[in-house]
Every structure is written in structure tokens, then in C-alpha cells.
Amino acid sequence: MTPISILTTGAAEKKGVVSPQLLPDWAVLDADLTTGLPKHITAATGVDAMVHAIEAFISKHKKNPMSDALAKEALAHLGANIKTACFNGKDIDARQGMLYGSCLAGIAFANSPVAAVHALAYPIGGHFHVPHGLSNSLMLAHVIRFNKAHCGEMYAELAPLIAPGVNFKGSDQEITEVHRGPPLLTFLFLCISVLVGSCGIFRRSGLGIRPRDKIE
């Protein structure tokens, strides 16, 4: 789905390889192959796929109508199924929804690249050996806060897809103006709360990361 491969080089570094030769001819989305995944891996990989779609949608570089449509459709499937897939791993429909959403998110960010969340997550993953989806979840809220003045409307547009059924209070205009009220704060922690509820390890202290730690 993407022309990108991430490799761990040495003990504490990750590097990307980007080449059209990496694009697959076929992608097999077989949910039966995923039913044995532990819930913490399901959660981490699910959040990673959600971040792929979120960053593809808000990316300034190469953002386009096709990547937007793919990202939103991906989040619709991921948001609707991630909790079920984590808590009931044998649910084939939920697993299939996650695979389909992940596939669409991959195509989305192959056409509109990921951004600051991934850039900040890679060194955390490489240095502290934190799973990639978990390191993404640690960075997501901070990046949204940083970006909200410039692309808050886009984040607000995605919020109902990530959390179907959540009542985002206020008019459409109030929800869109996320810097004024609680809808942004609701959205900020939706992905993180999914991961927290699924694997129970979300704070940097629980991962062995201390405030004084530095990445050289």
C-alpha cells in the first residue's frame, strides 16, 4: 500500500527506505490471520493506522482530494472497530474493518505524507524500544495542540469519525472552532484513551521514559 519501509539500524535508531519498488502488487486482507494478536498489539497497530489517516488528512505537503477521501473513509472503519477488535479479538467483522481501514490509511499517506507525530515518534521508538503505535499515541495530543491554530478545522472534521457516537456539544461552527471550547480536548485524547483502555500502558513513566531522559 505504501512505498516505505522503516528499519531499525544499530541499537537505537530507525531509518526509512522509500522506493516505488516497495509498492505491493497485491495486498491480502485476511482477518483470520489477525485473531491471535494480543490486545496491546491490536491497540498499538490500530492507533498507528489512525495516525496515518489523521496526518494524511492534515498534511500540508501533497494533500489532495483523493487522500482526504481515503483518510476519512479509513478513520470511519478504524474508529468504528478498534475497541471491539481490542476487547474481542475473535470478532472477525471488527478485525476485517481494522484491516480495511489500515489499508485505506496506507494509501492515503502514500499520497499525502505523514508529519510531526511520526517524526517525533521514531526517535522514541528507536531509543526506548517503544512500539511504534504507542510512541505515536504519546505524541499525538502534543502535536494536535501545536497544530490546532493552523488546522483546527480539519481536526474537528475528523473527530466524529474517530469517535462515532460521541456527542460533540455545540453547533457545527462551535465544534469547528476547536480552540474555543471542549470539543478539541475531547478529540485530543480519543485515540490515546483507546490505547489506554486496551493495553493499560500509556504514560512515559510506565514505559521507562523519564522527564530528564534525552535522545542524543
N, C-alpha and C positions, 0 to 999 in steps of 0.2 A: 504493500500500500504506500510505502514511502521509500525514498532513495537514500535513507540514512541508517547508519549503524553506529552504536555507541560501544566503545571498547574501554575496558579498564587497563591502563598501562602502568606498570610498576605497582607500587603498593597503595598509592593514594591519589591517582589521577585518572580522569576519564577524558577521552578524546573522541571526536566524531569523524566518521568517514562518510562523505557524501558523493554519490555517484549514481547515474541513471542505471548502471548495471545491477544495482541492488533492487530495483523495482521488480516485483514478482510477476510472473506470467499468470499465476493462479493463486488464489487465497482460499483455503479450506476453513470454513467457519463451522466447526463441528462441536456443538455444546457438550456432547458426551465425553469429549476429551478433557473437559474442564471440571467435571463434577467432583473430582478428588482434591481440588485445590483447597488448602486451608483458608479459613475466613480472612486471616490477616493478609494473605497474598491476594485474595479476591479483592479486598478493600484497597490495597495499595495500587494494584494494577488498574482497578476501576477508577480511582481518583486520577491516576496518570492519564487515562484516556479522557477524562473530563477536562483536565487541564489542557490537553492537546486541543480540544474543541474550543475552550474559552479563549486561549491565546490566539488560535487561528482567527477567531471572530474579532478580537480587538487589535490584532496586529496592524501596525501602520505600514509594514513592508509587504507589498503584493496582495493586500486584502482585496477581494473581488466578490461579486455576487454569487459565484458558484461556491467558493469556500465558505461564504456566510451561510448559504443554504445547507451545505453539508454539516457545518458545525452545529447549527441549530437542530437539525434532524438527529445528529449524533447525541446531543445532550438530552433530547426528548427520550431517547431509548435508554441512555445511561441513567438519567435521573429517575426514570420510572422503575428501574430494575435493580439498582445496585444494593439496596438494603435487603431485598428478597434474596438476591444471589449470595450475600454475605451470611445471612442468618439461616437460609435454607438452600444449601449448596446443591441439593439434588433436584431443585426446581429447573427443569430443562428450559422452559419458556423464558425464565429470568436469565439463565445463562446464555441463551441464544440472543436475547435482547442486548446483553452486555457485549457479546462478540460483534453483533451487527453495529452497535453504537461505536465500539472501538475501531472497527474497520472504517466507518464513515469519518470518524475523527482523524484517523491517519491520513485519509485522502485530503481532508480539509487542511491539515497543517503541512502536507506536502505541497500545497498550492499557496499557502499563506503562513509563513513560518512561525514557530513558537518564539517566545520572547523572554522577558526578565525572570519569570518564575523558573523556567528551565535553566537559564544562565546561572541563577543563584543556587539552584538545587544540585547541579552537577558537582561542584566542589564539596558540598556537604556529603553527598553520596560517596564520592571518592575518598575523602579524608576520614570520615567517620563510619564508612561502610553501612550507611543507612539505605534501605530500599528506595528506589527512585520515586515511586509514587508517594511514599511517606515524606521524603525530602521536598517534593513538590507541594504537599499539603502544608508543610511548615512555612513555606514561602508565600503561598497563595494570598493569604489575608494581607500580608505586608505589602505585596505588590499592588493589590487592589486599592489599598489605602493611598499608595503613592500615585497610582494612575487615575484615581477617581475624578480629579478636577479636569482631566482631559478626555476621558472616555466613560464617564459615569453613566451616560445614557445607554451605552452598549451593554455595560454590566447589568443595568436594570432590566434591559430587554431579555437577558438570558436567565435572570433569577427564577421566573416561573417554570422554566424548562428544567432547571436543576432541582427544584423542589416542587414538584407537582402537588397541588392540594394545599400548599401553604397560602394563607391569607395575607397577602401584602397589602396592608392598610393604606387607605387614601385613594385619591383619584389617580388616573393614569399619569397626569402631569406631576403629581406629588411623588409617585413612585419613581418616575424618570429622574426627577431632581434628587438623586440619591444623597447628595451631600447635605441635604437639609434635614433629613429625618431617619427613622429607624430601618426602612427597607434595606439600605446598604448594609447595616450591621447584621440584619437577618441573613442577607446573602453571603456576607463575608465568611461566616462560619458554617455554612451549609455543607460544603464539601468536607471540611475538617471534621464536623460533627459526625458525618457518615463514617469516616475512618475511625474516629474515636470510639463510636458505638460498636464497631466491628472488631477491632483488634485491641483496644484499650491502651495503646501506647502512642501518645501523641506529643507530650511535652519533650523539649530538648533534654531536660534532666533525665527523663526516662530512657533516653537513647544514649546517655553517657556524654552529652554535649553540655558544657558549662559556659556561662557567660564570658568567662575570661579566655576561653579557647580561641585560638586564632588559626587561620588557614594560610600558610606561607605560600 
